[in-house]
């Protein structure tokens, strides 16, 4: 049964609960880390084994799609959209186009208090705004697979956006690949703890002595490549810190302090990808001068399947783009195929969150090696390996 797996073998996608016919599986939050794990009610369980069979961690999904993706550097033609979104605004453009075709979108949003995230449905363009931008915290997907299946019965096209493991979980849940389903995953570094996110918000509200009313990761006020984090409060004050100084970014990117154990051995750092399209920041493209508005953000778009490529062909008139190649993506995004490495201080950091302020915990347990150094060191090695393979 799924609750017998070690925690490192559960990615928290929650598909086991969705496929359980008797409702025997519920999810319990681990007190130390804040991540949820399945718990089985033995009285309700009929030992059908469906939870294990459908688990994308125990049975990794490998779709038969393009051996190598078609790659684009792309951006929204609307500057306002690019500034609103994390990278080049391609999620919004894709989702907006789906809605124009009378479709529906399932993607991640912050909770109302910004202490967590969950998947929700959008069928109007204005409902896409909360779904834009990076969240960097594990999304609650309980119920979303069932909702997506229902949407597929009601709408001509349905877009599902999630981490690579969440996308695999949806395919496992459906047991097929509906023609009306378009899937999008993203270049995922790792999943951050909801407990850490909540403690981060607590720290900000303590700092400003006011309730937080909005939060944004990768704020571009100083440029896309110099992103920071920002927040506004009910008292009218605003917080902003660059990526080298914001405690959440430092703890996530440099410290790798609050990540889920399964991310250390992710089953989806693979090529080819499972989703029809893969999105991300096109890091490393700074040296490419063909994009005159680079500082507004540029997305990498990987078309991994015929369906993804056909969708991109329809989208092209609405966006700016030019073609790149896979080595260009990996050079600046080693997380595409490389698992995150923990610094070994995560358990102590989680424990310290019980008594210490979030920024103090990060400062004590962070890694002293910067993310730029890791990308430079590992990125070159990975690109060379891909080129040799090709």
HELIX and SHEET records of a PDB file:
HELIX    1   1 UNK A    2  UNK A    4  5                                   3    
HELIX    2   2 UNK A    7  UNK A    9  5                                   3    
HELIX    3   3 UNK A   15  UNK A   19  1                                   5    
HELIX    4   4 UNK A   50  UNK A   53  1                                   4    
HELIX    5   5 UNK A   79  UNK A   84  1                                   6    
HELIX    6   6 UNK A   90  UNK A  100  1                                  11    
HELIX    7   7 UNK A  125  UNK A  131  5                                   7    
HELIX    8   8 UNK A  144  UNK A  154  1                                  11    
HELIX    9   9 UNK A  164  UNK A  174  1                                  11    
HELIX   10  10 UNK A  194  UNK A  208  1                                  15    
HELIX   11  11 UNK A  224  UNK A  226  5                                   3    
HELIX   12  12 UNK A  247  UNK A  249  1                                   3    
HELIX   13  13 UNK A  250  UNK A  255  3                                   6    
HELIX   14  14 UNK A  261  UNK A  265  5                                   5    
HELIX   15  15 UNK A  285  UNK A  287  5                                   3    
HELIX   16  16 UNK A  294  UNK A  296  5                                   3    
HELIX   17  17 UNK A  306  UNK A  315  1                                  10    
HELIX   18  18 UNK A  316  UNK A  318  5                                   3    
HELIX   19  19 UNK A  326  UNK A  332  1                                   7    
HELIX   20  20 UNK A  334  UNK A  336  5                                   3    
HELIX   21  21 UNK A  346  UNK A  352  1                                   7    
HELIX   22  22 UNK A  358  UNK A  365  1                                   8    
HELIX   23  23 UNK A  371  UNK A  389  1                                  19    
SHEET    1   A 2 UNK A  25  UNK A  29  0                                        
SHEET    2   A 2 UNK A  36  UNK A  40 -1                                        
SHEET    1   B 9 UNK A 139  UNK A 140  0                                        
SHEET    2   B 9 UNK A 117  UNK A 122  1                                        
SHEET    3   B 9 UNK A 104  UNK A 110 -1                                        
SHEET    4   B 9 UNK A 158  UNK A 161  1                                        
SHEET    5   B 9 UNK A 181  UNK A 186  1                                        
SHEET    6   B 9 UNK A 277  UNK A 281  1                                        
SHEET    7   B 9 UNK A 299  UNK A 303 -1                                        
SHEET    8   B 9 UNK A  70  UNK A  76 -1                                        
SHEET    9   B 9 UNK A 319  UNK A 324 -1                                        
SHEET    1   C 3 UNK A 212  UNK A 219  0                                        
SHEET    2   C 3 UNK A 228  UNK A 233 -1                                        
SHEET    3   C 3 UNK A 238  UNK A 242 -1                                        
END                                                                             
